[in-house]
C-alpha cells in the first residue's frame, strides 16, 4: 500500500533525508541517486517545477520551456552520479505505453534512471486545467485494469495519488499535482518504478563517450604527473578531502594506452625520483587490475597508489585511478 508524505510546513532550505512519516512507499534501489532525492523531489519539487513553468512560459526565463527544463535537469543531476538520461519535451525511452497520461498535457522534461535492479522514470507534464480536474482524471484511470489506486490525498497543501499493478509487484508509482498561484499552469509530476531485476523496459544503450576532461584539484602535487603516452590522457573525475594532518587526492583518467604502459611509466618515474615503489594488492580474488604503491622515501610526506585496468564501459580505453595522500607539512602543490 502506497503512503503519501504529509505536506511540508515549508520548503527545506537544503536537501535532507525526510523523516519516516513523510516518505512515500516507493521502493528505491541502486539507481545512482542518493536515496533521499526522489522523496525530496516528490514532496517539494512540484511547487518549484510549476513556478519554473510559469516563469519560463511568461517570458521571464529568456528561453521558454527549454530554460525550465534545463534547470530541472540540473536539479536531478545534482543529486549524484549514475545512469541518468534526460529527455526534453518527450517521455523517456521505455516509458510504458499503457500508462495513463492527462489529455492535452505537454511533457516539459523527463528522466530515466537505470540500474541492474530495474528502471525508474520521472516525467513532468504541464496543463492549464485545474488540480481537481486532473486529480479526478487520474483517480478514475488508475482504478481501471491493469492499474490500481493505492491511496490519494486532496488538500490545500498536497494533491497526489499512489498506484500499483496488482499483476506485477515490481511496478508502482506516485503522481503529484500542483497549481501555481503565479499563473494558469498546473504541473503533473509522475514518479514510476519498474524494478524487475532484468529490467523489463530497457532503454537504448548509450555508447561510451569521452568527455572534455576536468581540472586537477587545487594543491595537487606537481611531482605526481598525469600519464602521457602516444595519445592524450583525459581526467574524468578529480576530488580532494582535507584531514587533520593530510590531504587525500583522488584522480581518475582514461587513456588508450595499455595498463602495462601506464604502470611501467609511473614505476620508472617514481624510481627516478628515489621513491619506494612496490606492487599493489588485488582488491578481490576477481580483481585483475595492475597496481603499485609508492612513497617519497626520504621525506615521508607523500604516499599513494595507482591502479589501472580496462575501462568497464569500453575495453578500448584503460581506466586509471590515482590516489595520493600528502602531509600538511609538505606544502601545497610541491
C-alpha positions as CSV (number, residue, x, y, z in Angstrom):
1,X,0.0,0.0,0.0
2,X,1.5,3.3,-1.0
3,X,1.6,6.1,1.5
4,X,1.9,9.8,1.0
5,X,4.0,12.5,2.5
6,X,2.4,14.9,4.8
7,X,2.5,18.3,3.3
8,X,5.7,20.1,4.5
9,X,5.1,23.2,6.5
10,X,7.8,24.9,4.4
11,X,10.2,24.0,1.7
12,X,13.5,22.9,3.2
13,X,16.4,25.2,2.6
14,X,18.7,22.3,2.0
15,X,18.1,18.6,0.9
16,X,17.8,16.5,3.9
17,X,16.5,13.0,4.4
18,X,12.8,13.2,5.3
19,X,11.5,11.6,8.4
20,X,9.7,8.3,8.0
21,X,6.3,9.9,8.2
22,X,7.0,11.9,5.0
23,X,8.4,9.1,2.8
24,X,6.1,7.6,0.2
25,X,6.3,3.9,-0.2
26,X,8.2,3.9,-3.5
27,X,11.0,1.3,-3.5
28,X,14.4,2.6,-4.4
29,X,17.4,0.6,-5.4
30,X,20.9,1.2,-6.7
31,X,19.8,3.8,-9.3
32,X,22.8,6.0,-8.7
33,X,20.9,8.7,-6.8
34,X,21.1,9.3,-3.1
35,X,18.0,7.6,-1.5
36,X,16.5,10.8,-0.2
37,X,16.4,12.6,-3.6
38,X,13.3,11.1,-5.2
39,X,11.3,11.6,-1.9
40,X,12.6,15.1,-1.6
41,X,11.6,15.9,-5.1
42,X,8.2,14.3,-4.7
43,X,7.5,16.4,-1.6
44,X,8.8,19.8,-2.6
45,X,9.9,19.9,-6.2
46,X,6.4,20.2,-7.8
47,X,6.0,23.7,-6.4
48,X,9.4,24.6,-7.7
49,X,8.6,23.0,-11.1
50,X,5.3,24.8,-11.6
51,X,7.0,28.1,-10.7
52,X,9.7,27.4,-13.3
53,X,7.0,26.6,-15.9
54,X,5.1,29.8,-15.2
55,X,8.2,31.9,-15.1
56,X,9.6,30.4,-18.3
57,X,6.4,30.5,-20.4
58,X,5.7,34.0,-19.3
59,X,9.0,35.0,-20.9
60,X,10.9,35.7,-17.6
61,X,13.2,32.7,-18.2
62,X,14.5,34.0,-21.5
63,X,14.4,30.6,-23.1
64,X,10.8,29.4,-22.5
65,X,10.2,25.8,-21.6
66,X,13.8,24.9,-22.6
67,X,15.1,27.1,-19.8
68,X,12.9,25.5,-17.2
69,X,13.8,22.0,-18.5
70,X,17.5,22.8,-18.2
71,X,17.1,23.9,-14.5
72,X,15.1,20.8,-13.7
73,X,17.7,18.6,-15.4
74,X,20.3,20.3,-13.2
75,X,18.3,19.6,-10.1
76,X,18.2,15.9,-10.9
77,X,21.8,15.6,-11.8
78,X,23.0,17.5,-8.7
79,X,21.7,14.5,-6.7
80,X,24.6,12.3,-7.6
81,X,26.1,10.3,-10.3
82,X,24.5,7.3,-12.1
83,X,23.0,6.3,-15.4
84,X,20.7,9.3,-15.8
85,X,19.2,10.0,-19.2
86,X,17.1,13.1,-19.7
87,X,14.6,13.8,-22.5
88,X,13.3,17.3,-23.3
89,X,9.7,17.6,-24.4
90,X,9.1,13.8,-24.6
91,X,8.6,10.8,-22.3
92,X,11.7,8.7,-21.6
93,X,12.7,5.8,-23.6
94,X,10.9,2.6,-22.5
95,X,8.1,4.5,-20.7
96,X,5.1,2.2,-20.7
97,X,2.6,2.9,-23.5
98,X,-0.4,1.9,-21.4
99,X,0.4,4.5,-18.6
100,X,-2.5,6.9,-18.3
101,X,-1.5,10.5,-19.3
102,X,-3.6,13.6,-18.9
103,X,-5.3,14.6,-22.2
104,X,-3.7,17.7,-23.8
105,X,-0.9,17.9,-21.3
106,X,2.6,18.7,-22.5
107,X,5.8,17.0,-21.4
108,X,8.3,19.5,-20.1
109,X,11.2,17.2,-19.3
110,X,11.6,13.5,-18.3
111,X,14.3,11.2,-16.9
112,X,15.2,7.6,-16.9
113,X,17.4,6.2,-14.2
114,X,18.6,2.6,-14.9
115,X,20.4,0.0,-12.8
116,X,20.7,-3.8,-12.7
117,X,17.6,-3.8,-10.5
118,X,15.3,-2.1,-13.0
119,X,14.3,1.3,-14.1
120,X,12.9,4.5,-12.5
121,X,11.0,7.1,-14.6
122,X,10.3,10.7,-13.8
123,X,8.1,12.7,-16.1
124,X,7.0,16.4,-15.6
125,X,3.9,17.5,-17.5
126,X,2.1,20.8,-17.7
127,X,-1.5,21.7,-18.3
128,X,-3.8,24.6,-18.0
129,X,-6.6,22.6,-16.3
130,X,-7.2,22.9,-12.6
131,X,-5.8,20.5,-10.0
132,X,-9.2,19.0,-9.0
133,X,-9.9,18.0,-12.7
134,X,-6.5,16.5,-13.2
135,X,-6.6,14.5,-9.9
136,X,-10.1,13.2,-10.7
137,X,-8.9,12.0,-14.1
138,X,-6.0,10.0,-12.6
139,X,-8.1,8.6,-9.8
140,X,-10.5,7.2,-12.4
141,X,-7.9,5.9,-14.9
142,X,-5.7,4.3,-12.3
143,X,-8.7,2.4,-10.8
144,X,-9.1,0.5,-14.1
145,X,-7.2,-2.7,-15.1
146,X,-4.3,-3.3,-15.1
147,X,-3.8,-0.4,-12.6
148,X,-5.0,0.1,-9.0
149,X,-5.1,3.3,-6.9
150,X,-3.5,2.5,-3.5
151,X,-4.3,5.8,-1.9
152,X,-4.9,9.5,-2.6
153,X,-4.9,12.9,-0.9
154,X,-6.7,16.1,-1.9
155,X,-5.9,19.1,0.3
156,X,-4.8,22.7,0.2
157,X,-1.2,21.6,0.7
158,X,-0.9,18.4,-1.4
159,X,-2.8,16.7,-4.2
160,X,-1.4,13.2,-5.0
161,X,-2.2,9.6,-5.5
162,X,-0.2,6.3,-5.4
163,X,-0.8,3.5,-7.9
164,X,0.4,-0.1,-8.5
165,X,-0.2,-3.0,-10.8
166,X,-1.8,-6.0,-8.9
167,X,-0.4,-8.3,-11.6
168,X,3.2,-7.1,-11.1
169,X,4.6,-6.5,-7.7
170,X,7.7,-4.8,-9.1
171,X,5.6,-1.9,-10.6
172,X,4.3,1.1,-8.6
173,X,4.5,4.9,-8.6
174,X,3.1,8.2,-7.4
175,X,1.6,11.3,-9.1
176,X,1.7,14.8,-7.5
177,X,-0.3,17.7,-9.0
178,X,0.5,21.3,-8.1
179,X,-1.2,24.6,-9.1
180,X,0.8,27.8,-9.1
181,X,-0.5,31.0,-7.5
182,X,1.5,32.9,-10.1
183,X,-0.3,31.8,-13.3
184,X,-2.6,29.4,-15.0
185,X,-0.2,26.4,-15.2
186,X,-0.6,23.1,-13.4
187,X,2.4,20.8,-13.0
188,X,1.9,17.0,-13.0
189,X,4.9,15.1,-11.6
190,X,4.9,11.3,-12.3
191,X,7.3,9.0,-10.5
192,X,7.2,5.4,-11.7
193,X,9.3,2.4,-10.9
194,X,9.7,-0.9,-12.7
195,X,12.1,-2.8,-10.5
196,X,12.0,-6.1,-12.4
197,X,15.6,-7.3,-11.8
198,X,16.3,-7.9,-15.5
199,X,14.8,-4.6,-16.5
200,X,11.6,-5.3,-18.3
201,X,11.7,-1.9,-20.2
202,X,15.2,-1.4,-21.4
203,X,16.2,1.9,-23.0
204,X,18.5,2.4,-25.9
205,X,22.1,1.8,-24.7
206,X,24.2,4.9,-24.6
207,X,27.6,4.4,-26.2
208,X,30.7,5.3,-24.2
209,X,31.6,8.9,-24.9
210,X,34.8,10.5,-23.6
211,X,34.2,14.0,-22.2
212,X,36.3,17.1,-22.4
213,X,38.1,16.3,-19.2
214,X,38.4,18.0,-15.8
215,X,41.0,20.1,-14.0
216,X,43.2,18.7,-11.3
217,X,42.3,19.6,-7.7
218,X,43.9,22.7,-6.1
219,X,47.2,21.8,-4.5
220,X,47.6,18.5,-6.3
221,X,51.4,17.6,-6.0
222,X,53.2,18.7,-9.2
223,X,55.7,15.8,-8.9
224,X,52.9,13.2,-9.5
225,X,52.3,13.6,-13.2
226,X,49.2,12.6,-15.2
227,X,50.3,9.9,-17.6
228,X,51.1,11.0,-21.2
229,X,51.7,8.3,-23.8
230,X,51.1,8.2,-27.6
231,X,47.7,9.6,-27.0
232,X,46.5,12.3,-24.6
233,X,45.0,11.1,-21.2
234,X,41.7,12.6,-20.2
235,X,40.8,13.3,-16.5
236,X,37.3,12.0,-15.9
237,X,37.0,12.9,-12.2
238,X,39.1,14.7,-9.6
239,X,38.5,15.2,-5.9
240,X,40.3,16.0,-2.6
241,X,39.5,15.9,1.1
242,X,41.4,17.6,3.8
243,X,42.0,15.9,7.1
244,X,43.7,16.9,10.4
245,X,47.2,16.2,9.2
246,X,47.0,15.5,5.4
247,X,45.0,15.9,2.2
248,X,43.8,13.0,0.1
249,X,43.6,13.5,-3.6
250,X,41.9,11.0,-6.0
251,X,42.1,11.4,-9.8
252,X,40.7,9.1,-12.4
253,X,41.7,9.4,-16.0
254,X,41.4,7.3,-19.2
255,X,43.9,6.6,-21.9
256,X,44.1,4.4,-25.0
257,X,47.5,3.0,-23.9
258,X,47.6,-0.3,-22.1
259,X,47.6,-0.8,-18.3
260,X,51.1,-2.2,-18.6
261,X,52.3,1.0,-20.2
262,X,50.7,3.2,-17.6
263,X,52.1,1.2,-14.6
264,X,55.6,1.0,-16.1
265,X,55.6,4.8,-16.7
266,X,54.8,5.5,-13.1
267,X,57.2,2.9,-11.7
268,X,60.1,4.4,-13.7
269,X,59.0,8.0,-12.9
270,X,58.9,7.4,-9.2
271,X,62.1,5.3,-9.0
272,X,64.0,8.1,-10.9
273,X,63.0,10.4,-8.0
274,X,64.3,7.9,-5.5
275,X,60.9,7.0,-4.2
276,X,60.0,3.5,-3.0
277,X,57.7,1.5,-5.3
278,X,56.0,-1.8,-4.6
279,X,53.4,-3.9,-6.3
280,X,49.9,-3.3,-5.1
281,X,47.5,-5.9,-3.7
282,X,44.4,-7.0,-5.6
283,X,41.1,-5.7,-4.3
284,X,39.5,-9.1,-4.5
285,X,40.0,-12.6,-6.0
286,X,38.5,-11.4,-9.2
287,X,40.5,-8.2,-9.5
288,X,42.8,-8.4,-12.5
289,X,43.9,-4.7,-12.4
290,X,47.6,-3.8,-12.3
291,X,48.6,-1.5,-9.4
292,X,51.6,-0.1,-7.5
293,X,52.0,1.6,-4.1
294,X,54.6,4.4,-3.8
295,X,56.1,6.7,-1.2
296,X,58.7,9.6,-1.2
297,X,61.0,7.5,1.0
298,X,63.3,10.3,2.2
299,X,60.8,12.8,3.3
300,X,57.8,10.5,4.0
301,X,55.4,13.3,3.3
302,X,53.7,11.7,0.3
303,X,52.3,8.3,-0.4
304,X,49.7,6.7,-2.6
305,X,48.6,4.1,-5.1
306,X,47.9,3.7,-8.8
307,X,45.5,1.2,-10.2
308,X,45.0,0.6,-14.0
309,X,42.5,-1.7,-15.7
310,X,40.3,-2.0,-18.8
311,X,37.5,0.6,-18.7
312,X,34.3,-1.2,-17.7
313,X,32.3,0.7,-20.4
314,X,34.8,0.4,-23.3
315,X,37.7,-2.0,-23.3
316,X,39.5,0.2,-25.9
317,X,40.4,2.5,-23.0
318,X,42.3,2.0,-19.8
319,X,40.9,3.4,-16.6
320,X,43.5,4.7,-14.2
321,X,42.7,5.7,-10.6
322,X,45.4,7.6,-8.8
323,X,45.2,8.2,-5.1
324,X,47.7,10.4,-3.2
325,X,48.0,11.3,0.5
326,X,50.0,14.5,1.1
327,X,51.1,15.5,4.6
328,X,50.2,19.0,5.7
329,X,53.9,19.7,6.4
330,X,54.8,19.2,2.8
331,X,53.2,22.3,1.4
332,X,50.6,22.6,-1.3
333,X,51.5,21.8,-4.9
334,X,55.1,20.7,-4.2
